[in-house]
């Protein structure tokens, strides 16, 4: 069993049919992943507008804080999604989870776009919004790890990190497209139109992408690793508690590093530039868009580099850099100078890209195949629920309490340092791991 992932991947790459199959799987997973992260991203981009409509308050910043708190609800529900969807992936296959998540995410996002506001139905409006965000979070709780497992398990052994960059790259494209859509809507419509109906457009439009993604994913087969695992399930020995514990701790650390830095970059930065730095919303969105372009471009480059030199060096280097550079990055962002802001965002984006690609490939490489879907989903989503999801809220609250626009850097640096210390002790080099081991 120990050679299945390598031999299947290697033999596939030597045939035209195998290359086409891998490419089709990458496209199918990438499209669905794009759709899910676009849906999740647009909430962050319109957080300020949604806050005013669903959590009206005359106190400055309270509506934004409320909407960011609801953003965090989408993370707190992730472990529940992992508890339900992770075992489904181990028992019934990786493909089954991918179909469930894309359907659930699309339906909830469309409903959010159709919800009446607080002015129309009172307290029922924020309650319904929170409920939809909760289910959204559950779906994303299964999508990221399941999509990563599917694509990495389907890849040749010497291209696993490159394959992982399909997940991180398409997620980046989704945030980029979300930023583009948000910028276009913001610059095209008046404030009154944006508040009345403009913010709803990307939410409702997601139903079209949902249908396309479901159609494509239904045609997928499962991964060679999973199919071999099913054949070996009755005779193989389950992994020990020590193996499971170490894998979980390691996963929690690298997922926290990734999650906190990612949501500072893709969600919080835009709102910070508008509410704290004082930039026009359209200017902030375009600066974030340029930084996202760089992020997307470097993802496959990082994947290829990791397939050459390994995972450990890259990830520890990114953790150290985020620890040291968190405050300089915020000094650049808070300068008010567009060039300096863009430089800060690009530095952050490149470091986030390293943590992203490493997160996906390590979710596969640190867990035995038999518990991979459950273990990866739980470790990853608990880290995001506990540390990453509340990140934008904590950052905004720190500024509100102290008036120091640079203080959010302390949270980013603190989490990065803690993760660095844990990973130095627990993360081995996994590039040559046999991912088919039971």
JOHUPE-V730438 format. One record per residue. N is the residue number from 1. RES is the residue in one small letter. PSI is psi in whole degrees, -180 to 180 (none if undefined). Layout:
N | RES | PSI
N | RES | PSI
This chain:
1 | x | -25
2 | x | -13
3 | x | 1
4 | x | -47
5 | x | -38
6 | x | -48
7 | x | -41
8 | x | -46
9 | x | -45
10 | x | -44
11 | x | -36
12 | x | -39
13 | x | -14
14 | x | -2
15 | x | 149
16 | x | -38
17 | x | -41
18 | x | -41
19 | x | -42
20 | x | -41
21 | x | -46
22 | x | -40
23 | x | -42
24 | x | -41
25 | x | -41
26 | x | -42
27 | x | -45
28 | x | -47
29 | x | -41
30 | x | -41
31 | x | -46
32 | x | -40
33 | x | -41
34 | x | -48
35 | x | -46
36 | x | -42
37 | x | -25
38 | x | -46
39 | x | -44
40 | x | -33
41 | x | -40
42 | x | -29
43 | x | -45
44 | x | -40
45 | x | -29
46 | x | 24
47 | x | -41
48 | x | -43
49 | x | -46
50 | x | -38
51 | x | -43
52 | x | -36
53 | x | -34
54 | x | -19
55 | x | 62
56 | x | 136
57 | x | 144
58 | x | -15
59 | x | 131
60 | x | 130
61 | x | -14
62 | x | -40
63 | x | -42
64 | x | -44
65 | x | -40
66 | x | -43
67 | x | -34
68 | x | -31
69 | x | -38
70 | x | -34
71 | x | -42
72 | x | -30
73 | x | -36
74 | x | -21
75 | x | -38
76 | x | -27
77 | x | -11
78 | x | -45
79 | x | -32
80 | x | -40
81 | x | -39
82 | x | -40
83 | x | -33
84 | x | -48
85 | x | -31
86 | x | -54
87 | x | -31
88 | x | -41
89 | x | -37
90 | x | -32
91 | x | -44
92 | x | -3
93 | x | 156
94 | x | -35
95 | x | -40
96 | x | -43
97 | x | -39
98 | x | -33
99 | x | -43
100 | x | -47
101 | x | -42
102 | x | -34
103 | x | -49
104 | x | -41
105 | x | -44
106 | x | -42
107 | x | -47
108 | x | -40
109 | x | -42
110 | x | -41
111 | x | -41
112 | x | -40
113 | x | -16
114 | x | -3
115 | x | 137
116 | x | 156
117 | x | 177
118 | x | -39
119 | x | -31
120 | x | -44
121 | x | 9
122 | x | -141
123 | x | -20
124 | x | -30
125 | x | -56
126 | x | -31
127 | x | -46
128 | x | -39
129 | x | -46
130 | x | -41
131 | x | -44
132 | x | -39
133 | x | -34
134 | x | -47
135 | x | -39
136 | x | -47
137 | x | -40
138 | x | -42
139 | x | -44
140 | x | -31
141 | x | -27
142 | x | -27
143 | x | -52
144 | x | -52
145 | x | -40
146 | x | -42
147 | x | -42
148 | x | -45
149 | x | -44
150 | x | -49
151 | x | -37
152 | x | -40
153 | x | -23
154 | x | -8
155 | x | 158
156 | x | 152
157 | x | -33
158 | x | 11
159 | x | 23
160 | x | -42
161 | x | -36
162 | x | -42
163 | x | -39
164 | x | -32
165 | x | -16
166 | x | -42
167 | x | -50
168 | x | -36
169 | x | -44
170 | x | -33
171 | x | -42
172 | x | -42
173 | x | -37
174 | x | -44
175 | x | -37
176 | x | -46
177 | x | -39
178 | x | -41
179 | x | -44
180 | x | -46
181 | x | -45
182 | x | -42
183 | x | -41
184 | x | -47
185 | x | -42
186 | x | -40
187 | x | -24
188 | x | -38
189 | x | 155
190 | x | 166
191 | x | -39
192 | x | -43
193 | x | -40
194 | x | -44
195 | x | -37
196 | x | -46
197 | x | -17
198 | x | -40
199 | x | -22
200 | x | -23
201 | x | -52
202 | x | -29
203 | x | -48
204 | x | -37
205 | x | -19
206 | x | -19
207 | x | -30
208 | x | -47
209 | x | -33
210 | x | -47
211 | x | -42
212 | x | -45
213 | x | -42
214 | x | -44
215 | x | -44
216 | x | -44
217 | x | -28
218 | x | -21
219 | x | -3
220 | x | 149
221 | x | 177
222 | x | 177
223 | x | 153
224 | x | -38
225 | x | -44
226 | x | -43
227 | x | -40
228 | x | -36
229 | x | -39
230 | x | -41
231 | x | -30
232 | x | -2
233 | x | -40
234 | x | -23
235 | x | -19
236 | x | 156
237 | x | 137
238 | x | 150
239 | x | 150
240 | x | 164
241 | x | -37
242 | x | -41
243 | x | -45
244 | x | -41
245 | x | -46
246 | x | -42
247 | x | -40
248 | x | -46
249 | x | -45
250 | x | -44
251 | x | -43
252 | x | -41
253 | x | -51
254 | x | -25
255 | x | -36
256 | x | -43
257 | x | -47
258 | x | -50
259 | x | -46
260 | x | -46
261 | x | -38
262 | x | -48
263 | x | -19
264 | x | -40
265 | x | -50
266 | x | -21
267 | x | -54
268 | x | -39
269 | x | -44
270 | x | -48
271 | x | -34
272 | x | -43
273 | x | -33
274 | x | -52
275 | x | -28
276 | x | -49
277 | x | -30
278 | x | 19
279 | x | 151
280 | x | 146
281 | x | -40
282 | x | -41
283 | x | -45
284 | x | -43
285 | x | -40
286 | x | -38
287 | x | -43
288 | x | -35
289 | x | -44
290 | x | -44
291 | x | -37
292 | x | -35
293 | x | -46
294 | x | -44
295 | x | -49
296 | x | -41
297 | x | -40
298 | x | -15
299 | x | -55
300 | x | -30
301 | x | -41
302 | x | -40
303 | x | -46
304 | x | -40
305 | x | -43
306 | x | -36
307 | x | -20
308 | x | -46
309 | x | -9
310 | x | -179
311 | x | -42
312 | x | -50
313 | x | -45
314 | x | -46
315 | x | -44
316 | x | -36
317 | x | -42
318 | x | -40
319 | x | -44
320 | x | -43
321 | x | -41
322 | x | -34
323 | x | -46
324 | x | -36
325 | x | -1
326 | x | -49
327 | x | -44
328 | x | -37
329 | x | -44
330 | x | -32
331 | x | -41
332 | x | -46
333 | x | -37
334 | x | 1
335 | x | -26
336 | x | -9
337 | x | 127
338 | x | -42
339 | x | -42
340 | x | -40
341 | x | -45
342 | x | -40
343 | x | -46
344 | x | -43
345 | x | -39
346 | x | -44
347 | x | -48
348 | x | -43
349 | x | -40
350 | x | -42
351 | x | -39
352 | x | -39
353 | x | -39
354 | x | -49
355 | x | -32
356 | x | -52
357 | x | -42
358 | x | -37
359 | x | -50
360 | x | -48
361 | x | -34
362 | x | -29
363 | x | -30
364 | x | -44
365 | x | -21
366 | x | -16
367 | x | 141
368 | x | 152
369 | x | -36
370 | x | -25
371 | x | 14
372 | x | -49
373 | x | -45
374 | x | -51
375 | x | -46
376 | x | -43
377 | x | -44
378 | x | -50
379 | x | -46
380 | x | -48
381 | x | -29
382 | x | -40
383 | x | -43
384 | x | -36
385 | x | -42
386 | x | -41
387 | x | -39
388 | x | -49
389 | x | -47
390 | x | -7
391 | x | -54
392 | x | -38
393 | x | -45
394 | x | -42
395 | x | -48
396 | x | -38
397 | x | -38
398 | x | -42
399 | x | -42
400 | x | -38
401 | x | -34
402 | x | -23
403 | x | 4
404 | x | 110
405 | x | -15
406 | x | -11
407 | x | -29
408 | x | -24
409 | x | -28
410 | x | -39
411 | x | -45
412 | x | -46
413 | x | -40
414 | x | -46
415 | x | -42
416 | x | -42
417 | x | -45
418 | x | -44
419 | x | -39
420 | x | -45
421 | x | -42
422 | x | -46
423 | x | -34
424 | x | -33
425 | x | -35
426 | x | -20
427 | x | 113
428 | x | 175
429 | x | 125
430 | x | 3
431 | x | -38
432 | x | 14
433 | x | 147
434 | x | 104
435 | x | -1
436 | x | -4
437 | x | 141
438 | x | none
